[in-house]
Amino acid sequence: MKQTLLSRHRDTIVLVAVVVLVTGFNLWQHRDDPPLGYTRFTGYGFSFAYPRDSALREAASFFIMPSYWSGDLQGESVGGGGNIVGIAWSADQAGGLREFSDRIIEEARKRNDVTDVEEGEETKLGGKQVLVRGFNLNMGSVAAPGLMAGWVSPEGRMFMLYNLKSGGDRAWLLDQLAKMLNSLETQPPRT
């Protein structure tokens, strides 16, 4: 007696269906997880993913206690990777993103040799319309390239993410900023 194609491969079809269902459920369950090698910060009405090997600290640039309306976080890679990431935010939009990034650069210049600051360009990065500016941080005979990307949230706060890495290049820095921007989520203030 001839078996139909379906009945001969029934076990294989069932196995494939189970694998597809389990894989789909696993992907759905982890859809909000940060990218591989990243962890998530949540606080002050926003969350974002940043490199797992960076220890974030508050008030690194502006030396003010962070709140929903303003503050900053910065992390440096542990183990000498030479990678620095950070985020600053403010509700003061008087001068826009360019002036906000200028204030961050001026604060950095008080403690570091920051040069080659670009005028910047508006572009889409990490699913958001941002202002991207390049710069160099000089440490003796070594210059670490850096990028910053500014975005205005639906709640009206300005966010400036930055990343610099000794030995890094623009493509790598753009990829890192895209991952952080793509994960950046904000919430309205509590009433």
N, C-alpha and C positions, 0 to 999 in steps of 0.2 A: 504494500500500500504506500502511495506517495504522500509524503508530508509536505505541507505548504511551507514556503520560505519563512513565514512568520513563526510557525510552531517550531521549526528547526533552530531558529535563532532567538527564541523567547528569553532564555537566560541572559544572553548578551544584551538584548534590548532592555531588560529589567535592570541589569547592572549599569548600563549607560544612563538610564533614567535616574537611578539613585545617585550616581556620581554628579550629574547635572544639578539635581535638587540640592544635594549637600553643598556643592560648590557655590551655587546661587545663594543659598541661605547664609553661608559663611561670608561671602562678599557683602551681602546686605547688612549683616550684623556688624561688620567692621567698616562700613562706608564712611564714617566720620573720624576714623583713626588718622593720626598724622602720618606723613610719608615715612618710609623706612629710614631709621637713623635719626628721627625727630621725636620730640615730645611736645606736649601742649601746655601752655601757660593759660590760666583763666583767672581774671580779676579785673577790677576797675571798669567793669562794663564791656570787656572785650576778651577775646581769646585768640591765640595764634600758635602755630607750630614753629619750633625753632630747633636747631641742631641739639641732639641729645647730649653731646659732650660739652655743652656750654652751660656754665652755672650762672643763672641770671641774678643780678642784684639791682635793687631799687635806687633811684636818685643818683645815678652814676654821672649824669651831665649837669642837670639843673639844680641839684642839691635841695630839692623841695620834696616834702612828703607827697607821694603820689595820691591822687584822688580820681574820681570819675572824670573830672574836667581837665586835669593836666598831670603830667608826670613823665617818667622815663625809666626804662629797664635796659641793662646791658649785660651781655654774657661773653666771656672769653673761653675759648676751648681749653679743656683740661688736658694736660699732657704735651703742651708745646706745639700744638698744631698751627698757631698763629692766626686763628680765625676769631674775629670779633663780630658779634651781631647785636643789634639793639633796636629799640622802638621808643619813640617819644610821641606824646599826644598832647593836644591843646584844644580848648574850645574857642580861643581867640583867633578869629579869622580875618582880622582887620587888614593884614597885608597879604593874605593868601599863602599858598604853599611855598612859593619862592622865598618870601620873607621868613616864614617859619624855618625853612631849611637854612637860610642865612644865619638865623639865631643859633641853631644847633652847631653850625660850622664855627661861629664866633666863640661859643662856649668851648668847643673842642680845641680851638687855637689858643685858649688860655693855658692849656696844659700840654699841647702837642704841636708839632710842626706839620700843619695841614697846608698842602699846596695844590696847584693845578685844579682848582675847583671849576667845574664846567657850568655853563649857563643852564644847561639841562634841556630836556625835551619832554613834551607830553606824549605818552604812548599807552598802549594797553599792555598790562603785564599781570599775570596771575589772575586774570578775569576782571581786573579793575583798571579804570582810567587813572593814570598816575603821572606825576612829574618825576623824571629820573635825572639825577645829577651824579657825575663822577668826581672823584678827588683822589689825592694821594696822601698817605700818612708817612712822613719820613722819620725813620728811626736810625739815626747814624748814617751809615752808607747804604741802608736798605730802604726802599720805598714800597709800602704796602698799598696796592690799589684798592679803592673802595667805591661803592655805589650806594646811593640813598634813593628811596622811592617814596613820594608823598601822595596821600589819598585822603579825600574828604568823605567821611561816613554819612549815611542817611540822617544820623542824629545831629550832624553839623560839627563834629569834632574832626580835627586834622590829625592824621597819623603819619609819622615819618619812620620808615624802617630802613636800617642801614646794615651793610655787611662789608667787611674788609678782611683781606687775607694776604699774609706775606706769601709771595709766590703765586697768588691767584691771578686769574685773567678775567676780562670783562664777561665772557660767555659763562664762566663758572659762577661769577657773582650774580649775573642776571638770572641764572637757573635757581640759585639759592633764594633770591628775593621773590621770584615767581612762586616758589613753594610756600614761603611765608605769607605773601599777599593772598594767595589762593585760599589759605587756611584762616585768614583774618576775618573774624566775625564780631559784630558789635551788637550791643543791646541798648535800648533806650534807658534813660535814668529812672531809678525807682522813685515813685511819687510818694 
